[in-house]
Amino acid sequence: MKKIRLLILLFSYQILLSQSTDHIIYMTDGSPADSDETLSASSSSPRANKDGSKIVFITHADNFSGNHETTSFTQVAELDIKTGEVKFLFDADYYQSEPSYSNDGKFIVFRTESHNLGSLKNKLNPKGVRTSQIAEYDLTNQTTRYISDGDFWSDFPEYSPDGNKIIFQTRSAGFKGKFTARKNEWGDPEQQIAEWDRKTNVVTYITDGDGESSRPRYNHDGTKIIFVTGALNLSASPPNRRYQLAEYDVKNKKFTYLTNGDAGAANPVYSPDGKKVVFESSADYNSENPGGKGQIWELEVNSKKIIKIINGDESSSTPTYSANGNQIAFVTRADNFDGIHTKRSDDYGPVAQLAEWSRNTKKVKYLTDGDKPSLHPSYIGKSNSIIFATQADTFSGTHTQRFEYDMNRNEIPVFQIATIRR
């Protein structure tokens, strides 16, 4: 009798485990064009459109539909959530990254190092290597164009809520406004924030800081811009150290420093109502993080009050809000949250999993228990479903276990796109 009870308990536990991961489904099974194992097939950086029907991402894989002849470089692809079809949107001659949709779903902005997407003057930077530009794909007309033509690097573009502007970080000179050619420690131009206007087709500098600025994001109505900055000359009362969060008031053209921690802040994102900002930092705000681990924090914009929303025993990063702002998903290496979590390690330490904080319960639970890292979480439309990139082999759906190799000939599992369906 005891043996039968034990078997029943074991069977029930196995069912529980399967139920905890059955809702995680692979959406891609990307592979290279041939059997050459030195070719990458990874897919990453997924972002959903507003209605949650499509996902845009970048991929090295060659086995999707659509026009694609240039191999070995990342291309922009689109996934139809309903049908599961994946297609290449265009055929670029070099690398792409960081794609995202406009709110109306008509355009996709992305970073590119390609030269064949339109007319481009600045193909090489002063060091003789390819520039990176901001480009846009028109889904209606199926055409691409450059929206920047800078002489250096531009990165991390984001649409304004109305889609008429694009904010990004840049090291390029030659745009409208003031750009002081300061150099960083590597001899490159210091990075600033710039904005493109669809009506004028002009790029204008937002910052001319005495330190680098990065990762800009608009609030819900486009009246404010949050970003990370090492500059100390943007307004009075600068922070005590560099790489804090700052906010730009678009109408009044004024800057406000929002944090002044003993360590830098990174990856800020506005809440859907623009009243809060979630970000990552290893700072010891309010004497709540003496161990200096990377934690997820939420800042009330008006009061500048900072609240630690997790207390991980290892680092956490890249937080993002759900559509209603009641959940925050993030990447974590911590081992002390709720839910199923198998403690695993790889060459970089504890394996990165996805976790989620709930505003209602003020608790964190694991969303994945993969045998390899999961990254880049993003909510799908107004649902609480999540799209992400993963190297794990333990989820449901079609998935061929593949490896590629880095420059040192180390085996690296291929990233695929997966979804947590709710």
Secondary structure, DSSP 8 states (H G I E B T S, - for coil): -HHHHHHHHHHHHHHHHHHHHHTEEE------SSS-TTS---EEEEEE-TTSSEEEEEE----SBSS----SS-EEEEEETTT--EEE----SS-EEEEEE-TTSSEEEEEE--S-SS--S--B-TTSSB-BEEEEEETTTTEEEES---SSBEEEEEE-TTSSEEEEEE----SBS-----B-TTSSB--EEEEEETTTTEEEES---SS-EEEEEE-TTSSEEEEEE--S-SSSS--SSSSEEEEEETTTTEEEE----SS-EEEEEE-TTSSEEEEEE---GGG--TT---EEEEEETTT--EEE----SS-EEEEEE-TTSSEEEEEE--S-SBS-----EETTEE--EEEEEETTT--EEES---SS-EEEEEE-TTSS-EEEEE--S-SBSS----EEE-TT--EEE--EEEEE--
